[in-house]
């Protein structure tokens, strides 16, 4: 299946003006597949290299692959040549080396175009802003949506809510124990060990892993850092936890929502609400089976809300959306979405009940552009998961 990103990449790379195309996204969501499809469809000569095992060789390795690209460009007498480097963040000081060779080619009118892929958004963005300002465009590939999983694998709504959107794991869902092991070992642990611990200074790796376990367990719930520290049974502090949450979020695993208060400083000081980027991260850590979760209405409601949250938090990356929650006394609204200084409120109901006291109170206090109920008597859950959230601002 071709995701919409392929058309965008082909269009950008066909333009005469050169920008470094930087493709970011979590592991196992199709970045490498995207560039392979791209290579099959374009007429320009291309070369693909992976930096995954080149940490020790460092920038010398970048020099070798770039010289190979220049050689092929000259040998084939091509109008342009496309060099693709995967997992670029694995190379220390990669951005300085890229800048050096890119600027040399620009000066010498050597038309080598560049695509960089990376799974650690924080490390990539640091390199881009430090060295490559004005030379790059980014494309963020989010976790697979319900519509994509349905079209590619025939996944039903309830299956998506529980098993989430990892395409590589979809063929294992009939053997749930095997599916859980694959997600835990090949996706979660690999992301933590290779994209965080190997590349970033983490003084307490056990604390970071435990934070992910508890945060994914409490997805969709509000949990203060002080209470979280008690559960972690660690002598860390809230600053450390905030940093670790940022690392987990940049790897597409676990993020947090701040409380909406109509005031920026109060938002930052609020108790966070955790949110996994993919419901597979919640289900794979649970001791309960799909059938057990589906037959427990209150628990299933949590999964439904988390699926809506993951849909929102993934689209927030590429659609310039700010995502919050709201709570005052016993009243709560699940999600507040802000875009271009406009905001809407969303409440999620998995059953027939449609109590909207929280929405009503929020509307009276903050006068949002619109309020929405997902489930119950409102917008169908399946319909909402098939929609780009930015469209609700129209």
Secondary structure, 3 states (H helix, E strand, C coil): CCCCHHHHHHHHHCCCCCCEEEEEECCCCCHHHHHHHHHHHCCCEEEEEECCCCCCCCHHHHHHHHHHHHHHHHHCCCCCEEEEEECHHHCCCHHHHHHHHHHHHHHHCCCEEEEEEECCHHHHHHHHHHHCCCCEEEEEECCCCHHHHHHHHCCCHHHHHHHCCCHHHHHHCCCHHHHHHHHHHHHHHHHHHHHHHCCCCCCCHHHHHHHHHHHHHCCCCECCHHHHHHHHCCCCCHHHHHHHHHHHHHCCCEEEEEECCCCHHHHHCCCCEEEECCCHHHHCCCCCCHHHHHCCHHHHHHHHHHHHHHHHHHHHHHHCCEEEEEEECCEEEEEEEEECCEEEEEEECCCCCCCCHHHHHHHHHHCCCEEEEECCCCECHHHHHCCCHHHHHC
